[in-house]
Amino acid sequence: MPTTAPASTPLAKRLRPNYLRVRLGAHGSEICRLHNTLEGLLAIQETRFLYHLAKDAKTVVEIGSFRGKSCVLMLEGAKAHGNTDVRITCIDPHEPTHFGAFKDEDHDAFENTVRAHGFSDRVDHKRMYSHDAVGEWHGSPIDVLWVDGDHSYEGAKADFVDWASFVSPGGVIAAHDTYRERFPGVLEAWNETIGADDSFGETQRCRTIAWAIRTSNGGVTSS
């Protein structure tokens, strides 16, 4: 992102980059840089959310990785906060779905993005569906569960039911596109599982992201 704009550019547009950096906090410049250079579908506020999400985490599971933006954001943010121990398991089949024509090129782009940022040793990339990957999960508690996979009601609910029980007390579950008219099933699935589970605190929101903190032991069950 350029730091200045031509004098012919309207004043509001010339000031906007610096305004954003200030509003985004102490890491605003880096958040803006990553937001503009990493390929993915996030609003700037969501980029900031992910940048800070794993700052204290050790174990992160990401369902739906696309080209690596969310994974790298969490790792870069953790590094900026002095956390060099975090590891992320990224699960994505990189195959076409009902809402997107994902493909092999996305898998290659993911690998290249992670490698370019020097995080290959921190990422366990599983090219498979989340409902298959859960059968291989070693059972370790999850500090951060980021869900951005199948956006159908059935797919989102399966991810919440399959994976939320692994989130440790004090850990966070967050789901992208929960508040987006195009994908009403995600919010419905969230409300029926995470929203109805007493072991999670009140649902919070960042743009289209819903998130909640695990407050006690328990488990999301299907209904």
N, C-alpha and C positions, 0 to 999 in steps of 0.2 A: 504494500500500500504506500503510495507516495506521501511524503510529509507536507507537500505544498501543492497548490493547484494554480493553473494559469490565472493571471489577474482578470481575464475576461470571464472566468467562472463566477457565478453569483456567490456573494459573500457566505450565505448559509451553507452552500456546498463546500466552499473552501474551509470552513470552520468545522464541518462535521467529523472528519477523521480525528482531530484533536479532542473534540467533544466526546466522541465515543471512547477514546482512551481514558479520559478522566472518569466518565461514568462507569467504566468497567473495572475501576480500581487500580491497585498498585501494579497488577500484571496486565494492564489494559493494552499496552503496545504489543506485547507478545500474543495476547489473545486475538487481537486484530490481525496480526501477521499470520497466525495459524489458521484463523477463520478464512482468510483470503487465499491462502496457498494450498490448503488441504481440500481435496475433492470430496464433497458430501452434501447432504441436504439438512442443514441446520440453520436456525435463526441465530443471530449474533448472541442473544441472551442465552440460548441453548449451548452455544460453544463455550461461553463463560461458565455455565453450570457444569458441563463435563470437565472442563479444565480443573475445577476445584473438587470434583466429586470423589476422586480416589486419593486425595492428598494424605490421608491417614490409613489407607487400606493396605492389606498384604495380599489378599486373594480377591480377584475380580473375575466375574464371568460376564461376557458380552454375547448376547444372542442377536445376530444380524450385524455384519461387519462392513459390508459393501466394499469401499476402497480404502478403509483404514482411518478415516477422519476421527471417529469417536475413540478408537483405541489409542491413537497417538495423542489426542487431546488429554486423555486421562493420564497417560504416562508422562507427557511433558509437564502437566500440572503437578503431578506427584513429585517429579524431579525438582521442579522449581520450589517446592515446599520442603525439600531435603529428604524426601522419601525415595530411596533407591532400592527398596525391598519388594515393591509391589510386582506381582505377576498377573497377567491377564490371559484367561482362556477365551479365545474368540471362536465362535461357532457360526458357520455360514456355509450352506451347500453351494453357493454361487451358481444357482440354477434359476430359470425363469419361474416366476410366481404369478398369482392372480393379479398382482398390482405392479409388477415391474419385470422388464425383460433383462434380468441379471444373467451374467454369462462368464465364460472363462477369463475374459479380459479383466473382469472385476477381481477375480481371484489373483491374477498376476499383479494388478495394480495394488491390491492390498499388501502383498508380499513386498513389493518394491517400496511402498510408502513406509512400512515398518522398518525395512532395512535402511532406507535413506536417513531415518531419524536415529539409527543406532539401537533399536529396541528388539532386534531379532531374538536375543537371549532372554527377553522378558515375556515373550508371547508364545503361547501354545495354540497354534491355529488348526482347528478341526474342521475340515471340509465335509460337513455332514449336517443332517437335520437335528434340531435341538432335542426332539423326542427320542432320537437314537443316541445322542451324546449323553443324555442324562443317565442312561444305563451304564455308561463307562465312568461316570463321575466317581471320584475316590471318596466322596463323602465329607471332605473338609468343609468347615464353615466358610461361607462366602461373605465378605465384607461389603462388596458392591455387586449388585446384579443389575445389569443394563439390558433392557429388553427392547429390541428394535427389529424383530424378525417378522414372522407371518402376521399380517395385519387383519386377517379375518377374525371373526368372533371365536371360531373354533380353535384357530391357531394361537391366538393371543391367550385364550383361557388355558389351553394346554401348557403353554410356557409358564404361566403363573402357577398353575397347579403342580407342574413337574419340578419347578426350580425354586419357588419362593421358600419352601420349607428349609432349604439349605442356608438361607440368610441368617447370620448370627445376630443375637440381641445387640443392638447398637448399630447394626449394619443397615444398608439402604437398598431398596429396590426402586428402580426408576424405569419408566416406559415412555418411549417416544411416540408421537402422533396419537396420543390418547385423546387430546382435545382437537380433533380435526374432523370436519364434517364428512370428508371423503371416506373415513374409516370408523364408522360408529361402533363397530363391533369391539374395538379395542377398549373404549371407555366402558361399554357394557360388561366386558369380561373383567376389567379392573374392579368395577363396583361389586361384582358378584364374588370376587375372590379376595383381593387385597383390601378393598374398601369394607368388606364385611368381616374381616378377620381381626379379632380383638388383640392379637399379638402384634399387630402393626398400628402405629400411631395414625393420626389424622392425615389424610391425603393432602399434599402440598402441590403447587403448580408452578411451572416455569414455561411460559408460552404453551407449547403443545405437550410438554413433558409432565406426567404425573409421577410423584415420588412420595415415599413414606419410609419411616424409620421402624425397624423391628424393635419393639419395646420389651418383649418377653418371649419365652419359648412357646411354641404352638405349631400350627401348620395349616396351610391352605388346603382345603379339600374340595373335590368336585361336587357339584350339586345339579 
